[in-house]
Amino acid sequence: MAKKKNRKRDGKRARKGMTQGNGLGFGRLLPKKRSDQFLLGLLLGAGASYLLSDTELRGKLIKSGLKLYAGLAGGFEEMKEQVADMKAEIEAEESAA
């Protein structure tokens, strides 16, 4: 006779396995209990609302964000120029050969 499975316990195992991690490695950093998750969300929300409500601090955040964006955009443009130079060198070598 086949052994019967306890369906309730198997369901809990399946759900528990799904909540172990989200694939990004944050599973151990985030709290497991709902009350702890609520408190963490409350703290993060309060911090975000404070940062966004302070006009001077918000201006500094926007300026630093724009500087970061400009730096990234400049880096991509430089990389595009280097790729174009490499393509031109390859075409020059192929036409000379």
Backbone as JSON, one array per atom type, in Angstrom:
{
  "sequence": "MAKKKNRKRDGKRARKGMTQGNGLGFGRLLPKKRSDQFLLGLLLGAGASYLLSDTELRGKLIKSGLKLYAGLAGGFEEMKEQVADMKAEIEAEESAA",
  "N": [[0.83, -1.17, 0.0], [0.54, 2.23, -0.8], [2.25, 5.03, 0.58], [0.6, 7.63, 2.25], [0.52, 11.09, 1.55], [1.0, 14.03, 3.44], [-0.87, 16.58, 2.71], [-1.21, 19.22, 3.62], [1.19, 19.85, 4.91], [2.99, 19.56, 2.78], [2.14, 21.64, 1.11], [2.81, 23.86, 2.67], [5.56, 23.64, 2.65], [6.09, 24.09, -0.05], [5.22, 26.74, -0.37], [6.92, 27.96, 1.45], [9.39, 27.54, 0.23], [9.13, 29.17, -1.98], [9.27, 31.7, -0.94], [11.82, 31.97, -0.01], [13.95, 33.27, -1.36], [14.56, 35.93, -3.7], [16.05, 35.69, -5.92], [17.92, 37.67, -6.17], [19.58, 37.7, -4.04], [18.77, 38.96, -1.74], [17.28, 37.69, 0.11], [18.13, 36.92, 2.68], [18.66, 39.34, 3.86], [16.29, 40.77, 4.1], [13.55, 41.13, 6.37], [11.69, 38.38, 7.81], [9.24, 38.14, 9.15], [5.9, 39.42, 8.99], [5.26, 41.7, 10.53], [7.76, 42.8, 10.98], [8.48, 43.37, 8.36], [6.58, 45.3, 7.79], [7.37, 47.34, 9.56], [9.92, 47.92, 8.55], [9.22, 48.87, 5.99], [7.73, 51.08, 6.79], [9.73, 52.67, 7.99], [11.44, 53.09, 5.78], [9.69, 54.46, 4.07], [9.16, 56.75, 5.62], [11.71, 57.87, 5.7], [12.12, 58.39, 2.97], [10.03, 60.22, 2.47], [10.84, 62.32, 4.12], [13.29, 63.04, 2.9], [12.38, 63.89, 0.4], [10.69, 65.97, 1.04], [12.21, 68.04, 2.08], [13.36, 70.88, 0.71], [15.92, 71.94, 0.13], [17.62, 69.74, 0.44], [16.45, 68.06, -1.43], [17.04, 69.45, -3.77], [19.83, 69.17, -3.8], [20.0, 66.41, -4.12], [18.84, 66.11, -6.67], [20.65, 67.59, -8.23], [23.01, 66.06, -7.88], [22.13, 63.7, -9.03], [21.76, 64.52, -11.69], [24.41, 65.15, -12.33], [25.55, 62.63, -12.16], [24.14, 61.34, -14.23], [25.03, 62.87, -16.41], [27.74, 62.24, -16.38], [27.64, 59.48, -16.93], [26.43, 59.53, -19.46], [28.38, 60.92, -20.91], [30.45, 59.08, -20.73], [29.4, 56.96, -22.24], [29.25, 58.18, -24.74], [31.95, 58.59, -25.27], [32.77, 55.94, -25.41], [31.36, 55.15, -27.7], [32.69, 56.7, -29.61], [35.23, 55.52, -29.52], [34.64, 52.95, -30.46], [33.81, 53.58, -33.04], [36.23, 54.57, -34.03], [37.78, 52.22, -33.94], [36.4, 50.64, -35.78], [36.87, 52.13, -38.09], [39.65, 51.82, -38.28], [39.82, 49.06, -38.74], [38.46, 48.86, -41.18], [40.21, 50.35, -42.74], [42.5, 48.76, -42.67], [41.53, 46.48, -43.97], [40.94, 47.49, -46.5], [43.47, 48.21, -47.37], [44.7, 45.8, -47.58]],
  "CA": [[0.0, 0.0, 0.0], [1.34, 3.44, -0.94], [2.25, 5.93, 1.72], [-0.17, 8.85, 2.0], [1.24, 12.33, 1.8], [0.29, 15.06, 4.18], [-0.98, 17.68, 1.75], [-1.03, 20.52, 4.27], [2.61, 20.07, 5.14], [3.64, 19.74, 1.48], [1.8, 22.98, 0.65], [3.6, 24.83, 3.41], [6.93, 23.55, 2.14], [6.15, 24.73, -1.37], [5.13, 28.2, -0.18], [8.13, 28.4, 2.13], [10.45, 27.55, -0.76], [8.95, 30.3, -2.89], [9.6, 32.97, -0.28], [13.18, 31.94, 0.5], [14.78, 34.3, -1.98], [14.0, 36.49, -4.92], [17.01, 35.57, -6.99], [18.89, 38.75, -6.13], [20.41, 37.55, -2.86], [18.27, 39.78, -0.65], [16.43, 36.87, 0.96], [18.62, 36.91, 4.06], [18.7, 40.7, 4.38], [14.95, 41.25, 4.39], [12.92, 40.43, 7.49], [10.78, 37.3, 7.45], [7.92, 38.35, 9.74], [5.11, 40.5, 8.39], [5.35, 42.91, 11.34], [9.08, 43.38, 10.72], [8.43, 43.94, 7.01], [5.81, 46.54, 7.88], [8.2, 48.36, 10.21], [10.96, 48.32, 7.6], [8.56, 49.71, 5.0], [7.38, 52.34, 7.44], [10.97, 53.45, 8.14], [11.89, 53.51, 4.45], [8.75, 55.48, 3.6], [9.38, 57.98, 6.38], [12.97, 58.44, 5.23], [11.92, 58.93, 1.62], [9.2, 61.42, 2.53], [11.66, 63.38, 4.68], [14.24, 63.5, 1.89], [11.7, 64.57, -0.7], [10.0, 67.17, 1.52], [13.21, 69.07, 2.35], [13.65, 71.44, -0.61], [17.36, 72.09, -0.06], [18.17, 68.4, 0.26], [15.93, 67.56, -2.71], [17.83, 70.11, -4.81], [21.14, 68.53, -3.83], [19.82, 65.08, -4.71], [18.6, 66.26, -8.11], [21.91, 68.0, -8.84], [23.93, 64.93, -7.93], [21.59, 62.77, -10.01], [22.07, 65.05, -13.02], [25.85, 64.99, -12.56], [25.77, 61.2, -12.43], [23.62, 61.07, -15.57], [25.92, 63.5, -17.39], [28.96, 61.45, -16.42], [27.36, 58.23, -17.64], [26.19, 59.84, -20.87], [29.68, 61.24, -21.5], [31.19, 57.82, -20.86], [28.86, 56.21, -23.38], [29.66, 58.86, -25.97], [33.38, 58.28, -25.46], [32.86, 54.55, -25.85], [30.9, 55.13, -29.09], [33.77, 57.23, -30.44], [36.29, 54.51, -29.59], [34.16, 51.87, -31.33], [33.86, 54.1, -34.4], [37.65, 54.6, -34.41], [38.21, 50.84, -34.19], [35.79, 50.22, -37.05], [37.59, 52.81, -39.17], [40.96, 51.17, -38.41], [39.62, 47.73, -39.35], [38.14, 49.08, -42.61], [41.42, 50.82, -43.41], [43.37, 47.6, -42.83], [40.95, 45.58, -44.96], [41.05, 48.08, -47.83], [44.88, 48.21, -47.72], [45.15, 44.42, -47.87]],
  "C": [[0.89, 1.25, 0.0], [1.19, 4.33, 0.28], [1.5, 7.2, 1.36], [0.68, 10.07, 2.34], [0.37, 13.28, 2.59], [0.27, 16.31, 3.31], [-0.77, 19.05, 2.39], [0.44, 20.82, 4.46], [3.35, 20.3, 3.83], [3.34, 21.13, 0.92], [2.6, 24.05, 1.36], [5.04, 24.82, 2.94], [7.07, 24.27, 0.81], [6.1, 26.25, -1.23], [6.39, 28.72, 0.48], [9.3, 28.48, 1.15], [10.35, 28.73, -1.69], [9.38, 31.61, -2.25], [11.03, 33.01, 0.22], [14.06, 33.04, -0.09], [14.13, 34.78, -3.26], [14.98, 36.45, -6.07], [18.08, 36.65, -6.99], [19.81, 38.67, -4.92], [19.96, 38.39, -1.67], [17.44, 38.98, 0.34], [16.86, 36.89, 2.42], [18.61, 38.3, 4.68], [17.33, 41.2, 4.81], [14.34, 40.47, 5.54], [11.89, 39.41, 7.01], [9.37, 37.55, 7.96], [7.21, 39.52, 9.08], [5.24, 41.79, 9.19], [6.71, 43.59, 11.13], [9.13, 44.01, 9.33], [7.66, 45.25, 7.01], [6.65, 47.66, 8.49], [9.31, 48.84, 9.29], [10.37, 49.22, 6.51], [8.19, 51.07, 5.54], [8.61, 53.24, 7.57], [11.47, 53.95, 6.79], [10.99, 54.61, 3.88], [8.94, 56.8, 4.31], [10.67, 58.66, 5.93], [12.82, 59.07, 3.85], [11.08, 60.2, 1.65], [9.97, 62.59, 3.14], [12.62, 63.94, 3.64], [13.56, 64.31, 0.8], [10.97, 65.84, -0.24], [10.96, 68.32, 1.81], [13.7, 69.63, 1.01], [15.15, 71.56, -0.87], [18.01, 70.72, -0.34], [17.7, 67.79, -1.07], [16.7, 68.17, -3.87], [19.21, 69.49, -4.95], [21.06, 67.14, -4.46], [19.63, 65.15, -6.22], [19.89, 66.66, -8.82], [22.89, 66.85, -8.95], [23.45, 63.87, -8.92], [21.88, 63.22, -11.43], [23.55, 64.93, -13.34], [26.18, 63.54, -12.89], [25.31, 60.84, -13.83], [24.55, 61.65, -16.64], [27.23, 62.71, -17.51], [28.77, 60.14, -17.17], [27.16, 58.48, -19.13], [27.5, 60.18, -21.57], [30.53, 60.0, -21.7], [30.71, 57.0, -22.03], [29.25, 56.85, -24.7], [31.13, 58.58, -26.28], [33.56, 56.86, -25.97], [32.4, 54.42, -27.31], [31.99, 55.63, -30.04], [34.9, 56.22, -30.6], [35.9, 53.37, -30.51], [34.21, 52.33, -32.79], [35.29, 54.17, -34.9], [38.16, 53.2, -34.74], [37.66, 50.32, -35.5], [36.53, 50.84, -38.22], [38.97, 52.19, -39.37], [40.84, 49.83, -39.09], [39.32, 47.88, -40.84], [39.37, 49.53, -43.38], [42.39, 49.66, -43.63], [42.85, 46.65, -43.91], [41.09, 46.17, -46.38], [42.53, 48.12, -48.3], [45.36, 46.82, -48.11], [44.67, 43.89, -49.18]]
}
